[in-house]
């Protein structure tokens, strides 16, 4: 499989990471440094001041790079990031539902929304619901690649308490993402690296959960719209003549049941 990465993050949450940005010149210097490694996008992580984030946006626009910020579960920061022209917001908005003015702003901005429902903010993360309801340590494909002791630790010995399903906020967030998508926002699937392999399937199923996207729209977020966000939709993301043969075959119909997407045979 091919993995695309924004590389080392431009970290602003503490002083130990070495990416100091105190001017527009600093921002451009860091982007040029990453470009020399082959980067065409950056991950801007928790730059504490808005002017620092704006410097990175301007430098990325000048150098024609994606600027992907860490949402951080802060609605006001997120709205500022949208207004300033970031390429996407990574992580969920921590308020659901949002009012129509936020959806309208987001749609006009052309900023992609990557909700990462497995770590949704505002309540217990979505991944805990899947661990709570599935016997992941028995998944045949997963156990082929993941050590049994790791799966037992994560999925077999749950905490001493269970969470009421109504408390999981990722479902409200997924319904909001569906409303965003209907308003014209590009929503892309991002699984945050939670349990590689099965995690993206959980994210897909959460996007298409009750009251959220249709299976077709959830699959679109997982394929074509992610490619659009990365500027790669001319090559991947849908099956069309001239594109790369980047597809897989499943035994079942994901349009009827998104869980069928797990049954990869080719």
C-alpha positions as CSV (number, residue, x, y, z in Angstrom):
1,X,0.0,0.0,0.0
2,X,1.0,3.6,-0.6
3,X,1.1,5.9,2.4
4,X,1.0,9.7,2.0
5,X,2.3,11.7,4.9
6,X,2.7,15.4,5.7
7,X,5.9,14.4,7.6
8,X,7.1,15.9,10.8
9,X,4.5,18.3,12.2
10,X,5.2,21.9,12.8
11,X,4.6,21.7,16.5
12,X,3.5,24.7,18.5
13,X,2.2,23.3,21.7
14,X,5.5,23.2,23.5
15,X,9.1,24.3,23.1
16,X,10.8,20.9,22.6
17,X,9.9,20.3,18.9
18,X,12.2,22.8,17.3
19,X,9.8,24.4,14.8
20,X,9.9,28.0,16.1
21,X,7.7,30.3,14.1
22,X,7.9,34.0,15.1
23,X,7.7,35.6,11.7
24,X,6.5,35.1,8.2
25,X,10.1,34.4,7.2
26,X,10.3,31.6,9.8
27,X,7.1,30.1,8.3
28,X,8.5,30.1,4.8
29,X,11.8,28.7,5.9
30,X,10.2,25.7,7.6
31,X,8.1,25.0,4.5
32,X,11.1,25.2,2.2
33,X,13.0,22.9,4.5
34,X,10.2,20.3,4.3
35,X,9.8,20.8,0.6
36,X,13.5,19.7,0.2
37,X,12.4,16.3,1.7
38,X,9.7,16.1,-1.0
39,X,6.8,17.4,1.1
40,X,3.8,19.0,-0.7
41,X,1.8,19.5,2.5
42,X,2.4,20.4,6.1
43,X,0.7,19.5,9.4
44,X,0.4,22.7,11.5
45,X,0.0,21.5,15.0
46,X,-1.4,23.8,17.7
47,X,0.4,27.0,16.8
48,X,-0.8,29.1,19.8
49,X,-1.3,32.5,18.1
50,X,-3.5,33.2,15.1
51,X,-0.8,35.3,13.5
52,X,1.5,32.3,13.5
53,X,-1.1,30.2,11.8
54,X,-1.7,32.9,9.3
55,X,2.0,33.1,8.4
56,X,1.9,29.4,7.7
57,X,-1.2,29.8,5.5
58,X,0.4,32.5,3.5
59,X,3.7,30.6,3.1
60,X,1.8,27.5,2.0
61,X,-0.3,29.5,-0.5
62,X,2.9,31.0,-1.9
63,X,4.6,27.7,-2.3
64,X,1.4,25.9,-3.4
65,X,1.4,23.4,-0.5
66,X,-1.5,22.0,1.5
67,X,-1.7,23.4,5.1
68,X,-3.5,20.9,7.3
69,X,-4.0,22.1,10.9
70,X,-4.8,20.2,14.0
71,X,-8.4,21.2,15.0
72,X,-7.7,20.6,18.6
73,X,-11.4,20.5,19.7
74,X,-11.6,24.3,19.9
75,X,-14.6,25.7,17.9
76,X,-13.3,29.3,17.9
77,X,-9.8,28.3,16.7
78,X,-11.4,26.1,14.0
79,X,-13.6,29.0,12.7
80,X,-10.5,31.2,12.6
81,X,-8.6,28.5,10.7
82,X,-11.4,28.3,8.2
83,X,-11.6,32.1,7.8
84,X,-7.8,32.2,7.3
85,X,-7.8,29.7,4.5
86,X,-6.4,26.4,5.8
87,X,-6.7,23.4,3.5
88,X,-8.7,21.4,5.9
89,X,-9.7,21.0,9.6
90,X,-8.4,17.7,11.0
91,X,-10.5,16.4,13.9
92,X,-14.2,16.9,14.7
93,X,-15.8,20.1,15.7
94,X,-16.5,19.7,19.4
95,X,-20.1,21.1,19.2
96,X,-22.8,19.1,17.5
97,X,-25.0,20.1,15.9
98,X,-23.6,23.4,14.6
99,X,-25.9,26.2,13.3
100,X,-26.4,26.8,9.6
101,X,-24.0,29.8,9.6
102,X,-21.1,27.5,10.3
103,X,-22.1,25.1,7.6
104,X,-22.5,28.0,5.1
105,X,-19.1,29.5,6.0
106,X,-17.4,26.1,5.7
107,X,-19.0,25.4,2.3
108,X,-17.9,28.8,0.8
109,X,-14.4,28.5,2.2
110,X,-13.7,25.2,0.3
111,X,-12.0,23.9,3.5
112,X,-12.2,20.1,3.7
113,X,-13.6,18.6,6.9
114,X,-11.9,15.4,8.3
115,X,-13.9,14.6,11.4
116,X,-11.9,11.5,12.6
117,X,-14.9,10.1,14.5
118,X,-12.8,7.5,16.3
119,X,-11.4,10.3,18.4
120,X,-14.4,12.7,18.3
121,X,-14.4,15.5,20.9
122,X,-17.1,16.4,23.4
123,X,-17.5,12.9,24.9
124,X,-16.2,9.3,24.8
125,X,-14.3,8.6,21.5
126,X,-16.0,6.5,18.9
127,X,-13.4,3.7,18.9
128,X,-14.4,2.7,22.4
129,X,-17.9,2.0,21.2
130,X,-16.5,-0.5,18.6
131,X,-14.2,-2.1,21.2
132,X,-17.2,-2.4,23.5
133,X,-19.4,-4.1,20.8
134,X,-16.9,-6.2,18.8
135,X,-14.7,-9.1,19.6
136,X,-11.7,-7.6,17.9
137,X,-9.2,-10.2,19.3
138,X,-11.0,-12.8,17.1
139,X,-10.9,-10.9,13.8
140,X,-9.1,-13.3,11.5
141,X,-7.5,-10.7,9.2
142,X,-6.5,-8.5,12.1
143,X,-4.8,-11.4,14.0
144,X,-2.8,-12.2,11.0
145,X,-0.9,-8.9,11.3
146,X,-1.4,-7.7,14.9
147,X,0.1,-9.5,17.9
148,X,-2.5,-11.3,20.0
149,X,-1.3,-9.7,23.2
150,X,-1.9,-6.2,21.8
151,X,-5.4,-7.0,20.7
152,X,-6.3,-8.6,24.0
153,X,-4.9,-5.6,25.9
154,X,-6.9,-3.2,23.7
155,X,-10.1,-5.2,23.2
156,X,-10.5,-8.1,25.5
157,X,-9.8,-6.5,28.9
158,X,-12.0,-3.5,28.7
159,X,-12.1,-1.0,31.5
160,X,-14.1,-2.0,34.6
161,X,-17.0,0.1,33.4
162,X,-19.1,0.2,30.2
163,X,-20.3,3.4,28.6
164,X,-24.0,3.9,27.8
165,X,-24.2,4.0,24.0
166,X,-26.2,7.2,24.2
167,X,-23.1,8.9,25.6
168,X,-20.9,8.4,22.5
169,X,-20.8,11.7,20.7
170,X,-19.3,10.5,17.5
171,X,-22.8,9.7,16.2
172,X,-23.9,13.3,16.6
173,X,-20.7,14.4,15.0
174,X,-21.3,12.0,12.1
175,X,-24.8,13.3,11.6
176,X,-23.3,16.8,11.5
177,X,-20.7,15.8,9.0
178,X,-23.6,14.5,6.8
179,X,-25.3,17.9,7.0
180,X,-22.0,19.5,6.2
181,X,-21.6,17.3,3.1
182,X,-25.1,18.1,2.0
183,X,-24.3,21.8,2.3
184,X,-21.4,21.4,-0.1
185,X,-18.5,20.8,2.3
186,X,-16.0,18.2,1.1
187,X,-15.8,15.6,3.9
188,X,-13.0,13.1,3.9
189,X,-12.4,10.0,5.9
190,X,-9.5,10.1,8.3
191,X,-9.0,7.3,10.8
192,X,-6.2,8.9,12.9
193,X,-4.2,5.7,12.9
194,X,-6.5,4.0,15.4
195,X,-6.0,0.3,15.1
196,X,-4.5,0.2,11.6
197,X,-6.4,-2.0,9.2
198,X,-9.7,-2.2,11.0
199,X,-9.8,1.5,12.1
200,X,-10.6,2.9,8.7
201,X,-13.5,0.5,8.4
202,X,-14.8,1.6,11.8
203,X,-14.5,5.2,10.6
204,X,-16.4,4.4,7.4
205,X,-19.2,2.7,9.3
206,X,-19.4,5.6,11.8
207,X,-19.7,8.1,8.9
208,X,-22.6,6.1,7.6
209,X,-24.2,5.4,11.0
210,X,-27.8,6.0,12.0
211,X,-28.9,9.5,10.9
212,X,-25.6,10.2,9.2
213,X,-24.5,9.7,5.6
214,X,-25.9,7.2,3.1
215,X,-23.5,4.3,2.4
216,X,-22.8,5.9,-1.0
217,X,-21.9,9.2,0.5
218,X,-19.8,7.6,3.2
219,X,-17.9,5.7,0.5
220,X,-17.4,8.9,-1.4
221,X,-15.8,10.5,1.7
222,X,-13.5,7.5,1.9
223,X,-12.4,7.5,-1.7
224,X,-13.0,10.3,-4.2
225,X,-13.4,13.2,-1.7
226,X,-10.2,12.3,0.1
227,X,-8.4,12.3,-3.3
228,X,-9.9,15.7,-4.1
229,X,-8.6,17.1,-0.9
230,X,-5.1,15.9,-1.6
231,X,-5.3,17.1,-5.2
232,X,-5.0,13.5,-6.5
233,X,-8.5,13.0,-7.9
234,X,-7.2,13.0,-11.5
235,X,-5.3,9.8,-10.7
236,X,-7.2,8.0,-7.9
237,X,-10.4,8.0,-5.9
238,X,-12.8,6.6,-8.6
239,X,-12.7,4.0,-11.3
240,X,-12.4,5.7,-14.6
241,X,-10.4,5.2,-17.8
242,X,-6.9,6.7,-17.5
243,X,-6.7,6.6,-13.7
244,X,-4.5,4.3,-11.7
245,X,-5.9,0.9,-11.0
246,X,-6.3,1.7,-7.3
247,X,-9.3,-0.3,-6.2
248,X,-10.2,-3.3,-4.2
249,X,-12.9,-6.0,-4.6
250,X,-15.2,-7.0,-1.7
251,X,-17.4,-10.0,-1.2
252,X,-20.7,-8.3,-0.5
253,X,-22.5,-5.0,-1.2
254,X,-21.3,-2.0,0.9
255,X,-24.0,0.1,-0.6
256,X,-26.5,-2.0,1.3
257,X,-24.3,-2.6,4.4
258,X,-21.0,-0.7,5.0
259,X,-19.7,-3.6,7.1
260,X,-19.4,-5.6,3.9
261,X,-16.5,-3.3,2.9
262,X,-14.4,-5.3,5.4
263,X,-14.7,-8.4,3.2
264,X,-11.8,-7.6,0.9
265,X,-10.9,-10.5,-1.4
266,X,-8.8,-8.8,-4.1
